[in-house]
């Protein structure tokens, strides 16, 4: 996957998450969780754009770690929502969980690759 394809994928994840959140049940507690999920999912996309502008391997690695953490936090909030007894589109939630999990795997693998490359130098 190219960096442009991954940029588009992370942006789609953020947009899809936002659309999902617009449709779920609303109450004070869910609104707090929704806000956290919206922030972390949009941060994946925004910070991946910053990764692509990394000025060095160290800069790239540090920014990629932020993206990985935000993707993992998004996964947490999606899994958290799944366990609540609220109204939501279960098919879409499962798709978003799968996508968040795949993004975590992609970014974690990228971090490991960069670290191993840096250890060889």
C-alpha positions in Angstrom: 0.0 0.0 0.0 1.4 3.4 -1.0 1.5 6.3 1.4 -1.2 8.0 -0.7 -3.4 5.0 -0.4 -2.9 4.9 3.3 -3.6 8.6 3.6 -6.9 8.0 1.9 -7.6 4.9 4.0 -7.0 6.7 7.3 -9.2 9.7 6.2 -12.0 7.3 5.2 -11.7 5.7 8.6 -12.1 9.1 10.3 -15.1 10.0 8.0 -16.8 6.7 8.4 -16.3 6.8 12.2 -17.9 10.3 12.3 -20.8 9.2 10.2 -21.3 6.2 12.5 -21.2 8.4 15.6 -23.9 10.7 14.0 -26.3 7.8 13.9 -25.8 6.2 17.4 -28.0 6.8 20.4 -27.4 10.2 22.1 -27.1 10.8 25.8 -24.6 12.5 28.1 -22.4 9.5 28.7 -22.4 8.3 25.1 -21.6 11.8 23.9 -18.4 11.8 26.0 -17.3 8.5 24.5 -18.3 9.6 21.0 -16.2 12.7 21.4 -13.2 10.6 22.5 -13.6 8.3 19.5 -14.1 11.2 17.1 -10.8 12.8 18.4 -8.8 9.6 18.2 -10.1 8.5 14.8 -9.6 11.9 13.2 -6.1 12.1 14.8 -5.2 8.9 13.0 -5.8 10.6 9.6 -4.4 14.0 10.6 -1.2 12.6 12.1 -0.6 10.1 9.3 -0.4 13.1 7.0 2.3 14.5 9.3 4.1 11.1 9.2 4.3 11.5 5.4 6.1 14.8 5.9 8.7 13.3 8.4 12.1 14.9 8.0 14.2 12.0 9.2 13.8 8.4 10.3 13.6 9.5 13.9 10.9 12.1 13.1 9.0 9.6 11.0 9.2 7.0 13.7 8.0 9.4 16.5 5.1 10.6 14.4 4.2 7.0 13.4 4.1 6.0 17.1 1.5 8.7 17.7 -0.6 7.4 14.8 -0.3 3.8 16.2 -1.4 5.0 19.6 -4.4 6.9 18.2 -5.5 3.9 16.1 -5.3 1.7 19.1 -7.3 4.2 21.2 -9.9 4.3 18.4 -10.1 0.5 18.6 -10.6 0.7 22.4 -13.5 3.1 22.1 -15.1 1.1 19.4 -14.9 -2.1 21.5 -16.1 -0.1 24.5 -19.2 1.1 22.5 -19.9 -2.5 21.4 -20.3 -3.5 25.1 -22.8 -0.8 25.9 -26.5 -1.4 25.7 -27.2 1.4 23.2 -28.6 1.6 19.7 -26.1 1.5 17.0 -25.5 -0.1 13.5 -23.8 -3.4 14.6 -22.7 -4.2 11.0 -20.9 -0.8 10.7 -19.4 -1.1 14.2 -17.9 -4.5 13.4 -16.5 -3.1 10.1 -14.9 -0.1 12.0 -13.5 -2.4 14.6 -11.9 -4.6 11.9 -10.5 -1.5 10.1 -9.1 0.0 13.4 -7.5 -3.4 14.1 -6.0 -3.6 10.6 -4.7 0.0 10.9 -3.0 -0.8 14.3 -1.4 -3.8 12.7 -0.1 -1.8 9.7 1.3 1.0 11.9 2.8 -1.4 14.5 4.5 -3.4 11.7 5.9 -0.1 10.2 7.3 0.8 13.6 9.0 -2.6 14.0 10.4 -2.3 10.5 11.9 1.1 11.1 13.4 0.0 14.5 15.0 -3.1 13.0 16.4 -1.0 10.1 17.8 1.5 12.5 19.4 -1.3 14.7 21.2 -2.6 11.6 22.9 0.8 11.0 
